[in-house]
Amino acid sequence: MSTTAVISPASRPPASWQSRFAALKSRGATDDDPRIVECHAALAYWRCRRVIDVEVGHLTPADADALAELLRTPTDSRSKATTT
């Protein structure tokens, strides 16, 4: 039985995740490969992190709590229309 270690996205900079993704794809890894899935998740983390780092000073505590709740209970984004 093999186990896969879960690596924190913050353990590597985004460029490292991008390089890993590119290397795996160049070797024929498919989109459902757990390593590719891990890269996608890590890169999503870093995209969110960049936005949060820029906007954190502008959020009220209530808005921050609402965003945190969205991350805890994700929904299908296509099922809800949002306007800003």
C-alpha positions as a printed Julia matrix, in Angstrom:
84×3 Matrix{Float64}:
   0.0    0.0     0.0
   1.41   3.39   -0.95
   0.7    6.68    0.71
   1.01  10.16   -0.65
   2.33  12.94    1.53
   0.25  16.08    1.52
   2.43  19.1     0.86
   1.33  22.53    2.01
   0.99  24.92   -0.93
   2.9   27.51    1.08
   5.9   25.17    1.3
   6.94  26.2    -2.21
   6.74  29.48   -4.1
   4.31  29.68   -7.04
   7.12  29.42   -9.6
   8.13  26.07   -8.13
   4.57  24.74   -8.45
   4.38  26.03  -12.02
   7.67  24.32  -12.86
   6.52  21.06  -11.29
   3.25  21.23  -13.23
   5.07  21.89  -16.52
   7.55  19.08  -15.89
   4.79  16.59  -15.1
   2.75  17.58  -18.16
   5.82  17.34  -20.4
   6.23  13.77  -19.2
   2.65  12.91  -20.1
   0.89  13.25  -16.73
  -2.87  13.51  -17.18
  -5.19  16.03  -15.54
  -6.46  13.39  -13.1
  -2.94  12.48  -11.93
  -2.78  13.23   -8.18
   0.41  15.24   -8.69
  -1.27  17.44  -11.31
  -4.3   17.87   -9.05
  -1.92  18.88   -6.25
  -0.26  21.46   -8.51
  -3.63  22.91   -9.53
  -4.65  23.21   -5.88
  -1.36  24.83   -4.89
  -1.54  27.33   -7.74
  -5.14  28.17   -6.79
  -3.93  28.76   -3.23
  -1.29  31.2    -4.47
  -3.75  33.05   -6.73
  -6.09  33.54   -3.77
  -3.2   34.42   -1.47
  -2.0   37.21   -3.8
  -5.45  38.8    -3.85
  -5.89  38.46   -0.08
  -2.46  40.01    0.57
  -3.46  43.06   -1.49
  -7.01  43.44   -0.16
  -6.73  42.4     3.49
  -6.44  46.0     4.72
  -9.69  46.93    3.01
 -11.89  44.13    4.37
 -14.09  44.5     7.39
 -14.01  41.63    9.9
 -17.54  40.63    8.83
 -16.51  40.49    5.17
 -13.42  38.47    6.03
 -15.59  36.01    7.97
 -18.0   35.72    5.03
 -15.12  34.98    2.65
 -13.65  32.42    5.04
 -17.04  30.7     5.18
 -17.14  30.53    1.38
 -13.8   28.74    1.44
 -15.02  26.27    4.06
 -18.18  25.4     2.12
 -17.51  25.71   -1.6
 -20.43  25.61   -3.99
 -20.69  25.22   -7.73
 -19.99  28.75   -8.93
 -22.13  28.2   -12.02
 -25.22  27.62   -9.88
 -25.21  31.11   -8.38
 -25.18  34.36  -10.27
 -23.29  37.18   -8.59
 -23.12  40.81   -9.48
 -20.75  43.46   -8.28
